[in-house]
Amino acid sequence: KACLPILLEIASSPHLEPLWEKRIQELEQNCDSVTKEIIVKAGTTFVVPFDREDIYALTKAVDDVMDFIEEVVIKIVDYKVLPDEELKKFLEIIRLSVIRVHDGMLKLRKLENIDELQAKMKECEHAADKLVKDIIAESYEISVSDIIGLSGGEPLRREELQAVFDAYNHRRQRREIAETAENVVDACEKVFHNLGNICLKHA
């Protein structure tokens, strides 16, 4: 959940902050360290609470979530794409998905039922799927009438043509951010798949 303040800040900020990238990279590096520590302990401890392969799979799944979140933030900063309303919705879906993962991990400690949380996670996944499809569709739309409107029917000047390319490039970058954001949500869903496997084995 340590990444949530950064996501909330990105969604609410009126301007881009380069430090977001540094902060998320520091969190990702901490996550990598914890991941390695868990894998080493699972491999060297004689008695483990769950099957080693389940520990490895769950650890890797959680690490993937952080990796994709880092990639989203880096793309936003490097592309200088301040989230619009649709990307803000995606950040909110990610926030909710991370909370579901956090709560699911807490329930694992006592092998409590995760069905309700898993259903909420599935809602996040469906919402992400729909949103990314809309953003992808928009990214390929170039209105000829808009291009003609720039020049009044005359050949486009260099700066007008550049404006068209800039607009298309912005849509492409926005699409890449959305696709990576969907990867975050899919990774959260994979965490629940691993949680579910563990709960079934120990029910």
SEZANU-778492 format. One line per field, with one value per residue: y, x, z of N, C-alpha, C in turn; residue number from 1. Coordinates in nm, 4 decimals, always signed. Each point is the difference from the previous one (the first is absolute). Last residue first. Example, Ala and Ser with C-alpha at 12.3 -4.5 7.8 and 13.67 -1.06 7.14 Angstrom:
2
n_Y c(-0.2250; -0.5720)
n_X c(+1.2850; +0.0290)
n_Z c(+0.7080; -0.0070)
ca_Y c(+0.1190; +0.1190)
ca_X c(+0.0820; -0.0890)
ca_Z c(+0.0060; +0.0000)
c_Y c(+0.1090; +0.1200)
c_X c(-0.0770; +0.0900)
c_Z c(+0.0730; +0.0000)
n c(2; 1)
This chain:
203
n_Y c(-2.5392; +0.0921; -0.0097; +0.3552; +0.4397; +0.1340; +0.1401; +0.4407; +0.3610; +0.0902; +0.2477; +0.4603; +0.2672; +0.1359; +0.3935; +0.3973; +0.1067; +0.2125; +0.4654; +0.2537; +0.0610; +0.3467; +0.4102; +0.0657; +0.1510; +0.4632; +0.2926; +0.0371; +0.2816; +0.4563; +0.1413; +0.0752; +0.4027; +0.3795; +0.0590; +0.2062; +0.4658; +0.2196; +0.0370; +0.3485; +0.4273; +0.1104; +0.1752; +0.4565; +0.2802; +0.0537; +0.1117; -0.1508; +0.0692; +0.1545; +0.0383; +0.1600; -0.1288; -0.2666; -0.3048; -0.4284; -0.3567; -0.1813; -0.3004; -0.4532; -0.3116; -0.4405; -0.4374; -0.3836; -0.0242; -0.1132; -0.4486; -0.1729; +0.0934; -0.2596; -0.4249; -0.0312; -0.0027; -0.4027; -0.3132; +0.0891; -0.1090; -0.4481; -0.1368; +0.1042; -0.2806; -0.3912; +0.0177; -0.0553; -0.4385; -0.2120; +0.0769; -0.2680; -0.4448; -0.2033; -0.2483; -0.1584; -0.1191; +0.2352; +0.2985; +0.2031; +0.4151; +0.4003; +0.0851; +0.1937; +0.4677; +0.2507; +0.0163; +0.2990; +0.4452; +0.1213; +0.0986; +0.4315; +0.3409; +0.0110; +0.2062; +0.4630; +0.1852; +0.0349; +0.3709; +0.3838; +0.0437; +0.1894; +0.4764; +0.2172; +0.0569; +0.1410; -0.0679; -0.0225; -0.3611; -0.2119; -0.0841; -0.3466; -0.4399; -0.2033; -0.1916; -0.4362; -0.3665; -0.1653; -0.3040; -0.4491; -0.2690; -0.1652; -0.3933; -0.4087; -0.2176; -0.2979; -0.4406; -0.2975; -0.2183; -0.3801; -0.4124; -0.2367; -0.2474; -0.4149; -0.3707; -0.2196; -0.1548; +0.1432; +0.1586; -0.1685; -0.2391; -0.0443; +0.4167; +0.2359; +0.1784; +0.3679; +0.4111; +0.2514; +0.2497; +0.4113; +0.3790; +0.2283; +0.3149; +0.4248; +0.3228; +0.2245; +0.3648; +0.4174; +0.2480; +0.2467; +0.4247; +0.3619; +0.1921; +0.3197; +0.4500; +0.2601; +0.1825; +0.3840; +0.4496; +0.3500; +0.2479; +0.2932; +0.2409; +0.0917; -0.4065; -0.4115; -0.4680; -0.1339; -0.0948; -0.4173; -0.3626; -0.0400; -0.1903; -0.4837; -0.3569; -0.3011; -0.4355)
n_X c(-0.7856; +0.4114; +0.0859; -0.2274; +0.1713; +0.3536; -0.1043; -0.1664; +0.2988; +0.1930; -0.2481; -0.0125; +0.3388; -0.0511; -0.2347; +0.2404; +0.2215; -0.2463; -0.0362; +0.3583; +0.0290; -0.2361; +0.2100; +0.2683; -0.2094; -0.0946; +0.3427; +0.0829; -0.2772; +0.0960; +0.3183; -0.1487; -0.2213; +0.2625; +0.1748; -0.2678; -0.0102; +0.3650; +0.0142; -0.2410; +0.1920; +0.3245; -0.1361; -0.0678; +0.3772; +0.1756; -0.3707; -0.4005; -0.3572; -0.4916; -0.4464; -0.0610; +0.2867; -0.0934; -0.3646; +0.0483; +0.0898; -0.3573; -0.2849; +0.1196; +0.1142; +0.1720; +0.0723; +0.1691; +0.0049; -0.4146; -0.0982; +0.2034; -0.1926; -0.3703; +0.0894; +0.1411; -0.3262; -0.2265; +0.2219; +0.0316; -0.3607; -0.0382; +0.2641; -0.1411; -0.3129; +0.1545; +0.1423; -0.3176; -0.1064; +0.2857; -0.0587; -0.3097; +0.1355; +0.3274; +0.0686; +0.3595; +0.4439; +0.3478; +0.3172; -0.1559; -0.2338; +0.2261; +0.0897; -0.3406; -0.0528; +0.2741; -0.1267; -0.3393; +0.1211; +0.1742; -0.3041; -0.1934; +0.2474; +0.0037; -0.3512; +0.0206; +0.2507; -0.2133; -0.2718; +0.2096; +0.0748; -0.3463; -0.0470; +0.4589; +0.5564; +0.4954; +0.4784; +0.4936; +0.3425; +0.2500; -0.2455; -0.3219; +0.1689; +0.1573; -0.3121; -0.1596; +0.2771; +0.0155; -0.3231; +0.0668; +0.2653; -0.1972; -0.2539; +0.2318; +0.1349; -0.2955; -0.0075; +0.3473; -0.0468; -0.2767; +0.1750; +0.2956; -0.1881; -0.1853; +0.2855; +0.1368; -0.3723; -0.1758; +0.1371; +0.5086; +0.4983; +0.4636; +0.2963; +0.2325; -0.2230; -0.2917; +0.2131; +0.1536; -0.3186; -0.1444; +0.2734; -0.0138; -0.3432; +0.0476; +0.2445; -0.2150; -0.2728; +0.1983; +0.0762; -0.3586; -0.0857; +0.2491; -0.1348; -0.3436; +0.1170; +0.1923; -0.2901; -0.2517; +0.1729; -0.0758; -0.4723; -0.4472; -0.4943; -0.4143; -0.1669; -0.2133; +0.1110; +0.4337; +0.0466; -0.1413; +0.2949; +0.3465; -0.0979; -0.0188; +0.3505; +0.0925; -0.2173)
n_Z c(+0.3273; -0.2739; -0.4776; -0.2242; +0.0377; -0.2835; -0.4374; -0.0599; -0.0283; -0.4165; -0.3064; +0.0695; -0.1798; -0.4409; -0.1028; -0.0084; -0.3964; -0.3378; +0.0263; -0.1686; -0.4631; -0.2100; -0.0503; -0.3747; -0.3871; -0.0225; -0.1334; -0.4573; -0.2547; -0.0161; -0.3093; -0.4378; -0.0913; -0.0790; -0.4287; -0.3293; -0.0104; -0.1975; -0.4708; -0.1985; +0.0121; -0.3211; -0.4089; -0.0202; -0.0499; -0.4424; -0.3590; -0.3503; -0.4121; -0.0923; +0.1783; +0.4501; +0.3869; +0.3977; -0.0535; -0.1940; +0.2850; +0.2411; -0.2178; -0.0263; +0.4312; +0.2853; +0.3682; +0.2593; +0.4820; +0.2317; +0.1154; +0.3869; +0.4144; +0.1401; +0.1798; +0.4467; +0.3445; +0.1129; +0.2747; +0.4633; +0.2812; +0.1387; +0.3640; +0.4357; +0.2002; +0.2035; +0.4439; +0.3327; +0.1200; +0.2997; +0.4619; +0.2234; +0.1111; +0.3332; +0.5312; +0.3693; +0.2392; +0.2439; -0.1867; -0.4082; -0.0505; -0.1094; -0.4521; -0.2596; +0.0055; -0.2897; -0.4517; -0.1248; -0.0654; -0.4141; -0.3432; -0.0172; -0.2093; -0.4700; -0.2190; -0.0365; -0.3474; -0.4139; -0.0830; -0.1496; -0.4566; -0.2542; +0.0094; -0.1053; +0.0845; -0.1552; -0.2437; -0.1517; -0.0465; +0.3438; +0.4054; +0.0017; -0.0204; +0.3934; +0.2956; -0.0936; +0.1043; +0.4438; +0.1257; -0.1102; +0.2879; +0.3986; -0.0208; -0.0136; +0.3963; +0.2070; -0.1603; +0.1366; +0.4102; +0.0146; -0.1502; +0.2886; +0.3510; -0.1000; -0.0439; +0.4011; +0.3560; +0.4646; +0.4253; +0.1139; +0.1781; -0.0321; -0.1978; -0.3518; -0.4018; +0.0826; +0.0856; -0.3706; -0.2381; +0.1835; -0.0608; -0.4129; -0.0619; +0.1943; -0.2335; -0.3552; +0.1041; +0.0563; -0.3853; -0.1733; +0.1866; -0.1598; -0.4041; +0.0014; +0.0914; -0.3488; -0.3236; +0.1025; -0.0235; -0.3382; -0.0996; -0.2522; +0.0366; +0.2206; +0.3626; +0.1830; -0.1045; +0.1512; +0.4565; +0.1620; -0.0479; +0.3152; +0.4242; +0.0338; +0.0556; +0.3673; +0.1076)
ca_Y c(+0.0172; -0.0009; -0.1072; -0.1293; -0.0197; -0.0304; -0.1335; -0.1008; -0.0054; -0.0703; -0.1377; -0.0677; -0.0179; -0.1185; -0.1162; -0.0108; -0.0557; -0.1432; -0.0627; +0.0066; -0.1044; -0.1245; +0.0037; -0.0392; -0.1430; -0.0771; +0.0113; -0.0815; -0.1399; -0.0217; -0.0087; -0.1246; -0.1097; +0.0063; -0.0548; -0.1458; -0.0497; +0.0089; -0.1069; -0.1265; -0.0102; -0.0406; -0.1419; -0.0675; -0.0012; -0.0885; +0.0562; +0.0249; -0.0924; +0.0236; -0.0615; +0.0599; +0.0751; +0.0728; +0.1222; +0.0985; +0.0356; +0.0826; +0.1331; +0.0718; +0.0608; +0.1302; +0.0902; -0.0170; +0.0300; +0.1441; +0.0417; -0.0500; +0.0851; +0.1335; -0.0131; -0.0054; +0.1313; +0.0903; -0.0514; +0.0302; +0.1447; +0.0292; -0.0512; +0.0896; +0.1235; -0.0296; +0.0070; +0.1428; +0.0529; -0.0447; +0.0831; +0.1349; +0.0034; +0.1186; -0.0046; +0.0417; -0.0816; -0.0902; -0.0332; -0.1226; -0.1148; -0.0030; -0.0509; -0.1433; -0.0640; +0.0182; -0.0884; -0.1377; -0.0165; -0.0163; -0.1340; -0.0973; +0.0215; -0.0566; -0.1458; -0.0386; +0.0080; -0.1166; -0.1160; +0.0107; -0.0549; -0.1451; -0.0662; +0.0589; -0.0803; +0.0196; -0.0121; +0.1282; +0.0486; +0.0127; +0.1052; +0.1278; +0.0443; +0.0427; +0.1308; +0.1001; +0.0297; +0.0824; +0.1331; +0.0666; +0.0293; +0.1186; +0.1141; +0.0446; +0.0788; +0.1304; +0.0704; +0.0511; +0.1070; +0.1164; +0.0538; +0.0612; +0.1213; +0.0995; +0.0495; +0.0952; -0.0633; -0.0483; -0.0046; +0.1229; -0.0075; -0.1412; -0.0365; -0.0463; -0.1058; -0.1158; -0.0605; -0.0621; -0.1175; -0.1043; -0.0480; -0.0863; -0.1200; -0.0854; -0.0500; -0.1019; -0.1177; -0.0585; -0.0615; -0.1236; -0.1002; -0.0382; -0.0888; -0.1313; -0.0605; -0.0389; -0.1111; -0.1200; -0.0814; -0.0983; +0.0103; -0.1169; +0.0047; +0.0780; +0.1124; +0.1278; +0.0184; +0.0127; +0.1300; +0.1031; -0.0089; +0.0526; +0.1469; +0.0690; +0.0746; +0.1174; +0.1213)
ca_X c(-0.1364; +0.0032; +0.0858; -0.0610; -0.1157; +0.0500; +0.0627; -0.1061; -0.0613; +0.0925; +0.0033; -0.1169; +0.0256; +0.0842; -0.0881; -0.0732; +0.0953; +0.0122; -0.1228; -0.0009; +0.0915; -0.0767; -0.0889; +0.0820; +0.0300; -0.1208; -0.0204; +0.1031; -0.0385; -0.1120; +0.0594; +0.0767; -0.0965; -0.0566; +0.1016; -0.0010; -0.1264; +0.0085; +0.0875; -0.0688; -0.1069; +0.0628; +0.0278; -0.1295; -0.0428; +0.0839; +0.1316; +0.0414; +0.1049; +0.1282; -0.0020; -0.1065; +0.0548; +0.1217; -0.0359; -0.0406; +0.1219; +0.0824; -0.0618; +0.0394; -0.1095; +0.0485; -0.0916; +0.0153; +0.1374; +0.0183; -0.0810; +0.0663; +0.1162; -0.0451; -0.0538; +0.1141; +0.0634; -0.0867; -0.0117; +0.1250; +0.0018; -0.0969; +0.0546; +0.1084; -0.0659; -0.0498; +0.1155; +0.0282; -0.1070; +0.0305; +0.1072; -0.0555; -0.0947; +0.0304; -0.0631; -0.1394; -0.0699; -0.0871; +0.0663; +0.0779; -0.0885; -0.0288; +0.1200; +0.0074; -0.0976; +0.0449; +0.1150; -0.0517; -0.0645; +0.1087; +0.0564; -0.0926; -0.0017; +0.1238; -0.0164; -0.0913; +0.0776; +0.0886; -0.0832; -0.0256; +0.1178; +0.0019; -0.1017; -0.1317; -0.1217; -0.0786; -0.1443; -0.0601; -0.0788; +0.0878; +0.1003; -0.0690; -0.0547; +0.1118; +0.0450; -0.1044; +0.0013; +0.1184; -0.0323; -0.0886; +0.0746; +0.0825; -0.0900; -0.0444; +0.1095; -0.0038; -0.1200; +0.0241; +0.0993; -0.0671; -0.0955; +0.0733; +0.0653; -0.1065; -0.0356; +0.1000; +0.0919; -0.0666; -0.1455; -0.0618; -0.1469; -0.0385; -0.0750; +0.0931; +0.0879; -0.0836; -0.0488; +0.1131; +0.0405; -0.1015; +0.0096; +0.1185; -0.0252; -0.0879; +0.0789; +0.0917; -0.0815; -0.0296; +0.1258; +0.0162; -0.0943; +0.0489; +0.1149; -0.0543; -0.0662; +0.1016; +0.0764; -0.0838; +0.0371; +0.1037; +0.1079; +0.0866; +0.1224; -0.0236; +0.0917; -0.0564; -0.1378; +0.0003; +0.0610; -0.0991; -0.1076; +0.0523; +0.0104; -0.1289; -0.0055; +0.0881; -0.0815)
ca_Z c(+0.0524; +0.1467; +0.0506; -0.0326; +0.0887; +0.1348; -0.0014; -0.0065; +0.1329; +0.0880; -0.0483; +0.0565; +0.1430; +0.0103; -0.0154; +0.1265; +0.0957; -0.0307; +0.0482; +0.1466; +0.0468; -0.0031; +0.1155; +0.1142; -0.0157; +0.0323; +0.1448; +0.0639; -0.0172; +0.0922; +0.1330; +0.0060; +0.0120; +0.1348; +0.0893; -0.0158; +0.0537; +0.1460; +0.0481; -0.0249; +0.0991; +0.1257; -0.0145; +0.0064; +0.1401; +0.0807; +0.0270; +0.1377; +0.0450; -0.0661; -0.1321; -0.0792; -0.1131; +0.0346; +0.0712; -0.1007; -0.0746; +0.0871; +0.0052; -0.1213; -0.0734; -0.0472; -0.0691; -0.1443; -0.0395; -0.0191; -0.1148; -0.1204; -0.0217; -0.0419; -0.1358; -0.0916; -0.0129; -0.0772; -0.1372; -0.0694; -0.0230; -0.1063; -0.1252; -0.0422; -0.0456; -0.1343; -0.0888; -0.0174; -0.0841; -0.1357; -0.0534; -0.0176; -0.1124; -0.0812; -0.1318; -0.0037; -0.1006; +0.0764; +0.1274; -0.0163; +0.0249; +0.1436; +0.0669; -0.0243; +0.0891; +0.1386; +0.0195; +0.0022; +0.1314; +0.0972; -0.0199; +0.0584; +0.1459; +0.0541; -0.0095; +0.1090; +0.1235; +0.0018; +0.0336; +0.1442; +0.0660; -0.0200; +0.0815; -0.0209; -0.0190; +0.1220; -0.0237; +0.0395; -0.1130; -0.1172; +0.0188; +0.0206; -0.1286; -0.0845; +0.0486; -0.0250; -0.1433; -0.0292; +0.0533; -0.0960; -0.1229; +0.0240; +0.0198; -0.1326; -0.0561; +0.0681; -0.0452; -0.1353; +0.0113; +0.0585; -0.0977; -0.1109; +0.0521; +0.0173; -0.1328; -0.0500; -0.0940; -0.1211; +0.0233; -0.0494; +0.0029; -0.0072; +0.1206; +0.1035; -0.0480; -0.0344; +0.1244; +0.0698; -0.0777; +0.0183; +0.1375; +0.0084; -0.0808; +0.0805; +0.1127; -0.0513; -0.0263; +0.1315; +0.0437; -0.0767; +0.0514; +0.1325; -0.0214; -0.0333; +0.1158; +0.0979; -0.0564; +0.0065; +0.1158; -0.0338; +0.0978; +0.0116; -0.0803; -0.1221; -0.0231; +0.0450; -0.0459; -0.1452; -0.0321; +0.0333; -0.0991; -0.1268; +0.0052; -0.0150; -0.1257; +0.0078; +0.0000)
c_Y c(-0.1147; +0.0188; -0.0136; -0.1159; -0.1342; -0.0304; -0.0415; -0.1410; -0.1085; -0.0120; -0.0833; -0.1443; -0.0772; -0.0274; -0.1292; -0.1198; -0.0155; -0.0679; -0.1509; -0.0767; -0.0037; -0.1168; -0.1259; +0.0002; -0.0507; -0.1500; -0.0850; +0.0016; -0.0914; -0.1461; -0.0288; -0.0195; -0.1340; -0.1147; -0.0012; -0.0651; -0.1516; -0.0575; -0.0001; -0.1164; -0.1310; -0.0173; -0.0549; -0.1513; -0.0693; -0.0088; -0.0930; +0.0624; +0.0376; -0.1051; +0.0196; -0.0531; +0.0700; +0.0931; +0.0832; +0.1334; +0.1079; +0.0467; +0.0933; +0.1414; +0.0795; +0.0593; +0.1308; +0.0944; -0.0110; +0.0324; +0.1479; +0.0448; -0.0434; +0.0895; +0.1354; -0.0149; -0.0036; +0.1326; +0.0944; -0.0454; +0.0405; +0.1486; +0.0303; -0.0430; +0.1002; +0.1220; -0.0246; +0.0203; +0.1489; +0.0498; -0.0361; +0.0941; +0.1405; +0.0167; +0.1309; -0.0007; +0.0303; -0.0912; -0.0997; -0.0437; -0.1327; -0.1204; -0.0074; -0.0627; -0.1517; -0.0721; +0.0069; -0.0993; -0.1415; -0.0192; -0.0279; -0.1421; -0.1037; +0.0123; -0.0691; -0.1504; -0.0394; -0.0022; -0.1252; -0.1150; +0.0122; -0.0638; -0.1522; -0.0819; +0.0832; -0.0718; +0.0134; +0.0028; +0.1380; +0.0541; +0.0214; +0.1145; +0.1354; +0.0509; +0.0538; +0.1391; +0.1049; +0.0416; +0.0952; +0.1389; +0.0774; +0.0387; +0.1278; +0.1212; +0.0538; +0.0911; +0.1393; +0.0816; +0.0641; +0.1183; +0.1258; +0.0678; +0.0727; +0.1318; +0.1040; +0.0567; +0.1043; -0.0714; -0.0546; -0.0103; +0.1346; -0.0160; -0.1428; -0.0406; -0.0593; -0.1179; -0.1240; -0.0714; -0.0736; -0.1293; -0.1138; -0.0605; -0.0979; -0.1310; -0.0948; -0.0624; -0.1141; -0.1290; -0.0641; -0.0722; -0.1335; -0.1068; -0.0469; -0.0997; -0.1402; -0.0719; -0.0508; -0.1216; -0.1246; -0.0923; -0.1080; +0.0254; -0.1264; +0.0096; +0.0735; +0.1213; +0.1376; +0.0312; +0.0241; +0.1385; +0.1074; -0.0015; +0.0608; +0.1518; +0.0850; +0.0848; +0.1269)
c_X c(-0.0357; -0.1384; -0.0097; +0.0804; -0.0669; -0.1158; +0.0468; +0.0552; -0.1072; -0.0541; +0.0915; -0.0096; -0.1153; +0.0373; +0.0796; -0.0946; -0.0652; +0.0956; +0.0024; -0.1202; +0.0072; +0.0858; -0.0866; -0.0826; +0.0857; +0.0259; -0.1201; -0.0158; +0.1006; -0.0453; -0.1061; +0.0612; +0.0713; -0.0984; -0.0492; +0.0998; -0.0059; -0.1261; +0.0092; +0.0832; -0.0768; -0.1047; +0.0635; +0.0167; -0.1353; -0.0499; +0.0753; +0.1393; +0.0479; +0.1017; +0.1287; -0.0027; -0.1056; +0.0441; +0.1211; -0.0312; -0.0312; +0.1260; +0.0803; -0.0563; +0.0522; -0.1083; +0.0696; -0.0900; +0.0212; +0.1388; +0.0193; -0.0759; +0.0762; +0.1189; -0.0451; -0.0472; +0.1152; +0.0698; -0.0817; -0.0054; +0.1256; +0.0017; -0.0935; +0.0554; +0.1043; -0.0727; -0.0432; +0.1197; +0.0216; -0.1055; +0.0313; +0.1049; -0.0533; -0.0999; +0.0249; -0.0521; -0.1498; -0.0806; -0.0826; +0.0634; +0.0757; -0.0876; -0.0202; +0.1205; +0.0019; -0.0936; +0.0486; +0.1133; -0.0562; -0.0566; +0.1105; +0.0552; -0.0888; +0.0017; +0.1240; -0.0242; -0.0860; +0.0835; +0.0854; -0.0884; -0.0110; +0.1210; +0.0039; -0.1012; -0.1257; -0.1335; -0.0722; -0.1504; -0.0600; -0.0737; +0.0824; +0.1005; -0.0696; -0.0507; +0.1137; +0.0489; -0.1046; +0.0007; +0.1158; -0.0420; -0.0862; +0.0777; +0.0814; -0.0924; -0.0367; +0.1096; -0.0097; -0.1194; +0.0271; +0.0953; -0.0687; -0.0956; +0.0728; +0.0568; -0.1111; -0.0378; +0.0949; +0.1034; -0.0798; -0.1517; -0.0558; -0.1524; -0.0516; -0.0692; +0.0886; +0.0855; -0.0842; -0.0478; +0.1151; +0.0410; -0.0988; +0.0126; +0.1156; -0.0289; -0.0818; +0.0812; +0.0871; -0.0796; -0.0171; +0.1271; +0.0174; -0.0899; +0.0587; +0.1130; -0.0517; -0.0639; +0.1040; +0.0782; -0.0877; +0.0377; +0.1046; +0.1129; +0.0813; +0.1238; -0.0323; +0.0861; -0.0563; -0.1396; -0.0009; +0.0522; -0.1061; -0.1089; +0.0499; +0.0091; -0.1266; -0.0056; +0.0853)
c_Z c(+0.0950; +0.0618; +0.1523; +0.0586; -0.0260; +0.0948; +0.1389; +0.0012; +0.0053; +0.1419; +0.0897; -0.0470; +0.0632; +0.1456; +0.0137; -0.0023; +0.1380; +0.0984; -0.0258; +0.0543; +0.1525; +0.0476; +0.0057; +0.1282; +0.1159; -0.0089; +0.0421; +0.1518; +0.0697; -0.0061; +0.1053; +0.1384; +0.0099; +0.0223; +0.1438; +0.0954; -0.0083; +0.0649; +0.1525; +0.0534; -0.0144; +0.1096; +0.1282; -0.0109; +0.0171; +0.1444; +0.0949; +0.0060; +0.1405; +0.0472; -0.0784; -0.1422; -0.0841; -0.1114; +0.0394; +0.0662; -0.1029; -0.0724; +0.0899; +0.0023; -0.1195; -0.0887; -0.0362; -0.0799; -0.1500; -0.0563; -0.0305; -0.1244; -0.1252; -0.0345; -0.0536; -0.1444; -0.0991; -0.0264; -0.0875; -0.1454; -0.0769; -0.0357; -0.1165; -0.1351; -0.0491; -0.0582; -0.1438; -0.0930; -0.0267; -0.0980; -0.1450; -0.0595; -0.0269; -0.1153; -0.0764; -0.1433; -0.0005; -0.0922; +0.0811; +0.1315; -0.0103; +0.0352; +0.1513; +0.0688; -0.0159; +0.0966; +0.1443; +0.0264; +0.0132; +0.1403; +0.1015; -0.0106; +0.0688; +0.1517; +0.0556; -0.0006; +0.1199; +0.1279; +0.0089; +0.0471; +0.1521; +0.0666; -0.0145; +0.0799; -0.0206; -0.0171; +0.1345; -0.0333; +0.0262; -0.1220; -0.1264; +0.0085; +0.0133; -0.1350; -0.0873; +0.0376; -0.0361; -0.1466; -0.0264; +0.0482; -0.1002; -0.1246; +0.0156; +0.0099; -0.1384; -0.0547; +0.0631; -0.0493; -0.1351; +0.0100; +0.0524; -0.0983; -0.1125; +0.0529; +0.0063; -0.1369; -0.0585; -0.0873; -0.1176; +0.0158; -0.0436; -0.0054; -0.0132; +0.1302; +0.1063; -0.0427; -0.0286; +0.1262; +0.0688; -0.0710; +0.0255; +0.1395; +0.0102; -0.0730; +0.0869; +0.1126; -0.0517; -0.0159; +0.1378; +0.0421; -0.0713; +0.0620; +0.1325; -0.0250; -0.0305; +0.1181; +0.0999; -0.0468; +0.0153; +0.1157; -0.0304; +0.0997; +0.0246; -0.0886; -0.1302; -0.0321; +0.0342; -0.0514; -0.1505; -0.0366; +0.0243; -0.1063; -0.1304; +0.0122; -0.0121; -0.1261; +0.0000)
n c(203; 202; 201; 200; 199; 198; 197; 196; 195; 194; 193; 192; 191; 190; 189; 188; 187; 186; 185; 184; 183; 182; 181; 180; 179; 178; 177; 176; 175; 174; 173; 172; 171; 170; 169; 168; 167; 166; 165; 164; 163; 162; 161; 160; 159; 158; 157; 156; 155; 154; 153; 152; 151; 150; 149; 148; 147; 146; 145; 144; 143; 142; 141; 140; 139; 138; 137; 136; 135; 134; 133; 132; 131; 130; 129; 128; 127; 126; 125; 124; 123; 122; 121; 120; 119; 118; 117; 116; 115; 114; 113; 112; 111; 110; 109; 108; 107; 106; 105; 104; 103; 102; 101; 100; 99; 98; 97; 96; 95; 94; 93; 92; 91; 90; 89; 88; 87; 86; 85; 84; 83; 82; 81; 80; 79; 78; 77; 76; 75; 74; 73; 72; 71; 70; 69; 68; 67; 66; 65; 64; 63; 62; 61; 60; 59; 58; 57; 56; 55; 54; 53; 52; 51; 50; 49; 48; 47; 46; 45; 44; 43; 42; 41; 40; 39; 38; 37; 36; 35; 34; 33; 32; 31; 30; 29; 28; 27; 26; 25; 24; 23; 22; 21; 20; 19; 18; 17; 16; 15; 14; 13; 12; 11; 10; 9; 8; 7; 6; 5; 4; 3; 2; 1)
